[in-house]
Amino acid sequence: MNDHSTQLSLGRQKIADDLRTLVADTEELLRLTATASGEQVDIVRARLRARLDDAKTALAEASVTARAKYEVAADNADRYVHDKPWQAVGIGVGVGILLGVLAAR
C-alpha cells in the first residue's frame, strides 16, 4: 500500500471514529434531556457541539485530500491517453467487452 492510500485509509478511519463518537454523544444528549437539569444538558450540548465541529473539520480535510488525489489520477490518466492512445483504446475495448460479458449473464 502506498503512502497516499495509507493516509486516505487513516482519514476514513478517523472520520468513522468521529461519527461514532458523535452518534454516542447524541444518544447521551437525548437520554439526558428527558430528566436532566439545565446545567447537565448544557455540558452535554457543549461536548456534542465540539464533536460535531471535529467531525465537520475531518470531513472537510478528507474531501480536500480526496479531491487532490482525484485530480492527480485524472491528470495521470489524461497524460497516459495522450502518450499511448492505442493502448488506451485497447484497454477501453477490453473493459467494454468484460462489462458486456458480465451484463449478459
Biotite code that builds the C-alpha atoms (Angstrom):
import biotite.structure as struc

atoms = struc.array([
    struc.Atom([0.000, 0.000, 0.000], chain_id="A", res_id=1, res_name="MET", atom_name="CA", element="C"),
    struc.Atom([1.487, 3.358, -0.931], chain_id="A", res_id=2, res_name="ASN", atom_name="CA", element="C"),
    struc.Atom([1.679, 6.401, 1.319], chain_id="A", res_id=3, res_name="ASP", atom_name="CA", element="C"),
    struc.Atom([-1.360, 8.101, -0.227], chain_id="A", res_id=4, res_name="HIS", atom_name="CA", element="C"),
    struc.Atom([-3.529, 5.013, 0.225], chain_id="A", res_id=5, res_name="SER", atom_name="CA", element="C"),
    struc.Atom([-2.422, 4.708, 3.830], chain_id="A", res_id=6, res_name="THR", atom_name="CA", element="C"),
    struc.Atom([-3.250, 8.367, 4.512], chain_id="A", res_id=7, res_name="GLN", atom_name="CA", element="C"),
    struc.Atom([-6.647, 8.007, 2.852], chain_id="A", res_id=8, res_name="LEU", atom_name="CA", element="C"),
    struc.Atom([-7.390, 4.870, 4.857], chain_id="A", res_id=9, res_name="SER", atom_name="CA", element="C"),
    struc.Atom([-6.391, 6.578, 8.109], chain_id="A", res_id=10, res_name="LEU", atom_name="CA", element="C"),
    struc.Atom([-8.537, 9.575, 7.188], chain_id="A", res_id=11, res_name="GLY", atom_name="CA", element="C"),
    struc.Atom([-11.564, 7.354, 6.590], chain_id="A", res_id=12, res_name="ARG", atom_name="CA", element="C"),
    struc.Atom([-10.970, 5.593, 9.902], chain_id="A", res_id=13, res_name="GLN", atom_name="CA", element="C"),
    struc.Atom([-10.726, 8.939, 11.718], chain_id="A", res_id=14, res_name="LYS", atom_name="CA", element="C"),
    struc.Atom([-13.993, 10.139, 10.159], chain_id="A", res_id=15, res_name="ILE", atom_name="CA", element="C"),
    struc.Atom([-15.718, 6.876, 11.072], chain_id="A", res_id=16, res_name="ALA", atom_name="CA", element="C"),
    struc.Atom([-14.458, 7.167, 14.660], chain_id="A", res_id=17, res_name="ASP", atom_name="CA", element="C"),
    struc.Atom([-15.596, 10.799, 14.863], chain_id="A", res_id=18, res_name="ASP", atom_name="CA", element="C"),
    struc.Atom([-19.035, 9.903, 13.547], chain_id="A", res_id=19, res_name="LEU", atom_name="CA", element="C"),
    struc.Atom([-19.369, 7.022, 16.055], chain_id="A", res_id=20, res_name="ARG", atom_name="CA", element="C"),
    struc.Atom([-18.472, 9.402, 18.871], chain_id="A", res_id=21, res_name="THR", atom_name="CA", element="C"),
    struc.Atom([-20.952, 11.957, 17.545], chain_id="A", res_id=22, res_name="LEU", atom_name="CA", element="C"),
    struc.Atom([-23.714, 9.344, 17.492], chain_id="A", res_id=23, res_name="VAL", atom_name="CA", element="C"),
    struc.Atom([-22.878, 8.207, 21.033], chain_id="A", res_id=24, res_name="ALA", atom_name="CA", element="C"),
    struc.Atom([-22.898, 11.798, 22.308], chain_id="A", res_id=25, res_name="ASP", atom_name="CA", element="C"),
    struc.Atom([-26.186, 12.490, 20.539], chain_id="A", res_id=26, res_name="THR", atom_name="CA", element="C"),
    struc.Atom([-27.745, 9.415, 22.144], chain_id="A", res_id=27, res_name="GLU", atom_name="CA", element="C"),
    struc.Atom([-26.463, 10.580, 25.517], chain_id="A", res_id=28, res_name="GLU", atom_name="CA", element="C"),
    struc.Atom([-27.956, 14.027, 24.933], chain_id="A", res_id=29, res_name="LEU", atom_name="CA", element="C"),
    struc.Atom([-31.311, 12.502, 24.087], chain_id="A", res_id=30, res_name="LEU", atom_name="CA", element="C"),
    struc.Atom([-31.178, 10.322, 27.175], chain_id="A", res_id=31, res_name="ARG", atom_name="CA", element="C"),
    struc.Atom([-30.239, 13.184, 29.474], chain_id="A", res_id=32, res_name="LEU", atom_name="CA", element="C"),
    struc.Atom([-32.704, 15.734, 28.134], chain_id="A", res_id=33, res_name="THR", atom_name="CA", element="C"),
    struc.Atom([-35.645, 13.699, 29.392], chain_id="A", res_id=34, res_name="ALA", atom_name="CA", element="C"),
    struc.Atom([-34.758, 14.121, 33.082], chain_id="A", res_id=35, res_name="THR", atom_name="CA", element="C"),
    struc.Atom([-31.667, 16.332, 33.284], chain_id="A", res_id=36, res_name="ALA", atom_name="CA", element="C"),
    struc.Atom([-31.287, 19.762, 34.753], chain_id="A", res_id=37, res_name="SER", atom_name="CA", element="C"),
    struc.Atom([-30.240, 22.694, 32.578], chain_id="A", res_id=38, res_name="GLY", atom_name="CA", element="C"),
    struc.Atom([-26.589, 22.519, 33.630], chain_id="A", res_id=39, res_name="GLU", atom_name="CA", element="C"),
    struc.Atom([-26.164, 18.867, 32.623], chain_id="A", res_id=40, res_name="GLN", atom_name="CA", element="C"),
    struc.Atom([-27.809, 19.489, 29.264], chain_id="A", res_id=41, res_name="VAL", atom_name="CA", element="C"),
    struc.Atom([-25.536, 22.472, 28.639], chain_id="A", res_id=42, res_name="ASP", atom_name="CA", element="C"),
    struc.Atom([-22.438, 20.359, 29.382], chain_id="A", res_id=43, res_name="ILE", atom_name="CA", element="C"),
    struc.Atom([-23.516, 17.568, 27.040], chain_id="A", res_id=44, res_name="VAL", atom_name="CA", element="C"),
    struc.Atom([-24.606, 20.074, 24.405], chain_id="A", res_id=45, res_name="ARG", atom_name="CA", element="C"),
    struc.Atom([-21.158, 21.744, 24.526], chain_id="A", res_id=46, res_name="ALA", atom_name="CA", element="C"),
    struc.Atom([-19.459, 18.351, 24.146], chain_id="A", res_id=47, res_name="ARG", atom_name="CA", element="C"),
    struc.Atom([-21.758, 17.491, 21.264], chain_id="A", res_id=48, res_name="LEU", atom_name="CA", element="C"),
    struc.Atom([-21.006, 20.811, 19.533], chain_id="A", res_id=49, res_name="ARG", atom_name="CA", element="C"),
    struc.Atom([-17.243, 20.209, 19.917], chain_id="A", res_id=50, res_name="ALA", atom_name="CA", element="C"),
    struc.Atom([-17.544, 16.672, 18.488], chain_id="A", res_id=51, res_name="ARG", atom_name="CA", element="C"),
    struc.Atom([-19.700, 17.913, 15.631], chain_id="A", res_id=52, res_name="LEU", atom_name="CA", element="C"),
    struc.Atom([-17.142, 20.611, 14.801], chain_id="A", res_id=53, res_name="ASP", atom_name="CA", element="C"),
    struc.Atom([-14.369, 17.983, 14.881], chain_id="A", res_id=54, res_name="ASP", atom_name="CA", element="C"),
    struc.Atom([-16.355, 15.729, 12.548], chain_id="A", res_id=55, res_name="ALA", atom_name="CA", element="C"),
    struc.Atom([-17.021, 18.606, 10.136], chain_id="A", res_id=56, res_name="LYS", atom_name="CA", element="C"),
    struc.Atom([-13.333, 19.516, 10.102], chain_id="A", res_id=57, res_name="THR", atom_name="CA", element="C"),
    struc.Atom([-12.297, 15.906, 9.489], chain_id="A", res_id=58, res_name="ALA", atom_name="CA", element="C"),
    struc.Atom([-14.829, 15.589, 6.683], chain_id="A", res_id=59, res_name="LEU", atom_name="CA", element="C"),
    struc.Atom([-13.613, 18.801, 5.053], chain_id="A", res_id=60, res_name="ALA", atom_name="CA", element="C"),
    struc.Atom([-9.984, 17.660, 5.262], chain_id="A", res_id=61, res_name="GLU", atom_name="CA", element="C"),
    struc.Atom([-10.863, 14.264, 3.794], chain_id="A", res_id=62, res_name="ALA", atom_name="CA", element="C"),
    struc.Atom([-12.765, 15.968, 0.993], chain_id="A", res_id=63, res_name="SER", atom_name="CA", element="C"),
    struc.Atom([-9.780, 18.161, 0.122], chain_id="A", res_id=64, res_name="VAL", atom_name="CA", element="C"),
    struc.Atom([-7.461, 15.145, 0.184], chain_id="A", res_id=65, res_name="THR", atom_name="CA", element="C"),
    struc.Atom([-9.798, 13.056, -1.963], chain_id="A", res_id=66, res_name="ALA", atom_name="CA", element="C"),
    struc.Atom([-10.206, 15.884, -4.468], chain_id="A", res_id=67, res_name="ARG", atom_name="CA", element="C"),
    struc.Atom([-6.429, 16.313, -4.743], chain_id="A", res_id=68, res_name="ALA", atom_name="CA", element="C"),
    struc.Atom([-5.987, 12.569, -5.295], chain_id="A", res_id=69, res_name="LYS", atom_name="CA", element="C"),
    struc.Atom([-8.748, 12.584, -7.916], chain_id="A", res_id=70, res_name="TYR", atom_name="CA", element="C"),
    struc.Atom([-7.083, 15.454, -9.765], chain_id="A", res_id=71, res_name="GLU", atom_name="CA", element="C"),
    struc.Atom([-3.726, 13.645, -9.763], chain_id="A", res_id=72, res_name="VAL", atom_name="CA", element="C"),
    struc.Atom([-5.358, 10.441, -11.036], chain_id="A", res_id=73, res_name="ALA", atom_name="CA", element="C"),
    struc.Atom([-7.254, 12.352, -13.741], chain_id="A", res_id=74, res_name="ALA", atom_name="CA", element="C"),
    struc.Atom([-4.068, 14.137, -14.852], chain_id="A", res_id=75, res_name="ASP", atom_name="CA", element="C"),
    struc.Atom([-2.192, 10.828, -14.966], chain_id="A", res_id=76, res_name="ASN", atom_name="CA", element="C"),
    struc.Atom([-4.968, 9.190, -16.991], chain_id="A", res_id=77, res_name="ALA", atom_name="CA", element="C"),
    struc.Atom([-5.073, 12.139, -19.392], chain_id="A", res_id=78, res_name="ASP", atom_name="CA", element="C"),
    struc.Atom([-1.302, 12.058, -19.824], chain_id="A", res_id=79, res_name="ARG", atom_name="CA", element="C"),
    struc.Atom([-1.365, 8.278, -20.401], chain_id="A", res_id=80, res_name="TYR", atom_name="CA", element="C"),
    struc.Atom([-4.087, 8.548, -23.050], chain_id="A", res_id=81, res_name="VAL", atom_name="CA", element="C"),
    struc.Atom([-2.164, 11.285, -24.865], chain_id="A", res_id=82, res_name="HIS", atom_name="CA", element="C"),
    struc.Atom([1.144, 9.417, -24.647], chain_id="A", res_id=83, res_name="ASP", atom_name="CA", element="C"),
    struc.Atom([-0.237, 5.990, -25.605], chain_id="A", res_id=84, res_name="LYS", atom_name="CA", element="C"),
    struc.Atom([-3.552, 6.428, -27.417], chain_id="A", res_id=85, res_name="PRO", atom_name="CA", element="C"),
    struc.Atom([-3.715, 2.953, -28.964], chain_id="A", res_id=86, res_name="TRP", atom_name="CA", element="C"),
    struc.Atom([-3.051, 1.215, -25.676], chain_id="A", res_id=87, res_name="GLN", atom_name="CA", element="C"),
    struc.Atom([-5.770, 3.346, -24.090], chain_id="A", res_id=88, res_name="ALA", atom_name="CA", element="C"),
    struc.Atom([-8.200, 2.346, -26.858], chain_id="A", res_id=89, res_name="VAL", atom_name="CA", element="C"),
    struc.Atom([-7.263, -1.297, -26.319], chain_id="A", res_id=90, res_name="GLY", atom_name="CA", element="C"),
    struc.Atom([-7.862, -1.028, -22.599], chain_id="A", res_id=91, res_name="ILE", atom_name="CA", element="C"),
    struc.Atom([-11.216, 0.643, -23.250], chain_id="A", res_id=92, res_name="GLY", atom_name="CA", element="C"),
    struc.Atom([-12.256, -2.101, -25.639], chain_id="A", res_id=93, res_name="VAL", atom_name="CA", element="C"),
    struc.Atom([-11.164, -4.776, -23.164], chain_id="A", res_id=94, res_name="GLY", atom_name="CA", element="C"),
    struc.Atom([-13.126, -3.196, -20.332], chain_id="A", res_id=95, res_name="VAL", atom_name="CA", element="C"),
    struc.Atom([-16.141, -2.817, -22.615], chain_id="A", res_id=96, res_name="GLY", atom_name="CA", element="C"),
    struc.Atom([-16.025, -6.489, -23.589], chain_id="A", res_id=97, res_name="ILE", atom_name="CA", element="C"),
    struc.Atom([-15.652, -7.527, -19.956], chain_id="A", res_id=98, res_name="LEU", atom_name="CA", element="C"),
    struc.Atom([-18.635, -5.392, -18.915], chain_id="A", res_id=99, res_name="LEU", atom_name="CA", element="C"),
    struc.Atom([-20.650, -6.755, -21.840], chain_id="A", res_id=100, res_name="GLY", atom_name="CA", element="C"),
    struc.Atom([-19.929, -10.338, -20.827], chain_id="A", res_id=101, res_name="VAL", atom_name="CA", element="C"),
    struc.Atom([-20.839, -9.611, -17.207], chain_id="A", res_id=102, res_name="LEU", atom_name="CA", element="C"),
    struc.Atom([-24.036, -7.800, -18.223], chain_id="A", res_id=103, res_name="ALA", atom_name="CA", element="C"),
    struc.Atom([-25.079, -10.713, -20.455], chain_id="A", res_id=104, res_name="ALA", atom_name="CA", element="C"),
    struc.Atom([-25.042, -13.134, -17.520], chain_id="A", res_id=105, res_name="ARG", atom_name="CA", element="C"),
])
